[in-house]
């Protein structure tokens, strides 16, 4: 039986972890990797994330499945470079914003594409960050799925189910607004927290006192600036709305503290507590 050929553009955390997850599920996959970073290519081969490396998109076009696990601007660029594809080739992008990607894929290969966002990740990046269970029991959002071919939809849903993901379908516009509040704005907040402390005269002394709460809040500030610059650019209007909403809540808190409205502050905090009644 011939192996399923899987091309992976981008051999970092997301692409590498996907390879490990699929290998854990089945031995029927053969992985061809492509990455502009030569060191990442060498590491991916050494770690077994790829069976071979290519520098040509034409080589990947012979694959049954192609994953685009690169920054969102790169996904759009690659989609325009692919040209024609076999009718049964499935291209799955893993970008964190979806509407611009969904609308930018050339019409002649739009049916080949499944625009997906696995709601998982860590602050680390590169092949060495790849972990086998990154995707297990996490949500993957498939956007504008009716624009994908029937075969491509079936392939994507089976693949994500096989590695233990929970599938949610929604429109790309809706996804981007939700993602701005639950992912993109928290990253902006984490970067802001980190910079707020670093710019203090006694930053080293402050950091020496930092406990788990501060570390949890600032952890994602270690995320790739290049990747998150692209995300903020592509989802600008939704990110700005989310930041403005956050600023409004911070101003409420500031006013309550300034005016010593402690009972009101307590109620405000209790309202926030209810979020985890939903999440837990």
Secondary structure in CASP SS format (residue, H / E / C, confidence):
PFRMAT SS
TARGET T0000
AUTHOR 0000-0000-0000
METHOD secondary structure of the structure
MODEL  1
X C 1.00
X C 1.00
X C 1.00
X E 1.00
X E 1.00
X E 1.00
X E 1.00
X E 1.00
X E 1.00
X C 1.00
X C 1.00
X C 1.00
X H 1.00
X H 1.00
X H 1.00
X H 1.00
X H 1.00
X H 1.00
X H 1.00
X H 1.00
X H 1.00
X H 1.00
X H 1.00
X H 1.00
X H 1.00
X C 1.00
X C 1.00
X C 1.00
X E 1.00
X E 1.00
X E 1.00
X E 1.00
X E 1.00
X E 1.00
X C 1.00
X C 1.00
X C 1.00
X H 1.00
X H 1.00
X H 1.00
X H 1.00
X H 1.00
X H 1.00
X H 1.00
X H 1.00
X H 1.00
X H 1.00
X C 1.00
X C 1.00
X C 1.00
X C 1.00
X E 1.00
X E 1.00
X C 1.00
X C 1.00
X C 1.00
X H 1.00
X H 1.00
X H 1.00
X H 1.00
X C 1.00
X C 1.00
X C 1.00
X C 1.00
X E 1.00
X E 1.00
X E 1.00
X E 1.00
X C 1.00
X C 1.00
X C 1.00
X H 1.00
X H 1.00
X H 1.00
X H 1.00
X H 1.00
X H 1.00
X H 1.00
X H 1.00
X H 1.00
X H 1.00
X C 1.00
X C 1.00
X C 1.00
X C 1.00
X C 1.00
X C 1.00
X C 1.00
X C 1.00
X E 1.00
X E 1.00
X E 1.00
X E 1.00
X C 1.00
X C 1.00
X C 1.00
X C 1.00
X C 1.00
X H 1.00
X H 1.00
X H 1.00
X H 1.00
X H 1.00
X H 1.00
X C 1.00
X C 1.00
X H 1.00
X H 1.00
X H 1.00
X H 1.00
X H 1.00
X H 1.00
X E 1.00
X E 1.00
X E 1.00
X E 1.00
X E 1.00
X E 1.00
X C 1.00
X C 1.00
X C 1.00
X C 1.00
X C 1.00
X C 1.00
X C 1.00
X C 1.00
X H 1.00
X H 1.00
X H 1.00
X C 1.00
X C 1.00
X C 1.00
X C 1.00
X C 1.00
X C 1.00
X C 1.00
X C 1.00
X C 1.00
X E 1.00
X E 1.00
X E 1.00
X E 1.00
X E 1.00
X C 1.00
X H 1.00
X H 1.00
X H 1.00
X C 1.00
X C 1.00
X H 1.00
X H 1.00
X H 1.00
X H 1.00
X H 1.00
X H 1.00
X H 1.00
X H 1.00
X H 1.00
X H 1.00
X H 1.00
X H 1.00
X H 1.00
X C 1.00
X C 1.00
X C 1.00
X E 1.00
X E 1.00
X E 1.00
X E 1.00
X E 1.00
X C 1.00
X H 1.00
X H 1.00
X H 1.00
X H 1.00
X H 1.00
X H 1.00
X H 1.00
X H 1.00
X H 1.00
X H 1.00
X H 1.00
X H 1.00
X H 1.00
X H 1.00
X H 1.00
X H 1.00
X H 1.00
X H 1.00
X H 1.00
X H 1.00
X H 1.00
X H 1.00
X H 1.00
X H 1.00
X H 1.00
X H 1.00
X H 1.00
X C 1.00
X C 1.00
X C 1.00
X C 1.00
X H 1.00
X H 1.00
X H 1.00
X H 1.00
X H 1.00
X H 1.00
X C 1.00
X C 1.00
X C 1.00
X H 1.00
X H 1.00
X H 1.00
X H 1.00
X H 1.00
X H 1.00
X H 1.00
X H 1.00
X H 1.00
X H 1.00
X H 1.00
X C 1.00
X C 1.00
X H 1.00
X H 1.00
X H 1.00
X H 1.00
X H 1.00
X H 1.00
X H 1.00
X H 1.00
X H 1.00
X H 1.00
X C 1.00
X H 1.00
X H 1.00
X H 1.00
X H 1.00
X H 1.00
X H 1.00
X H 1.00
X H 1.00
X H 1.00
X H 1.00
X H 1.00
X H 1.00
X H 1.00
X H 1.00
X H 1.00
X H 1.00
X H 1.00
X H 1.00
X H 1.00
X H 1.00
X H 1.00
X H 1.00
X H 1.00
X C 1.00
X C 1.00
X C 1.00
X H 1.00
X H 1.00
X H 1.00
X H 1.00
X H 1.00
X H 1.00
X H 1.00
X H 1.00
X H 1.00
X H 1.00
X H 1.00
X H 1.00
X C 1.00
X H 1.00
X H 1.00
X H 1.00
X H 1.00
X H 1.00
X C 1.00
END
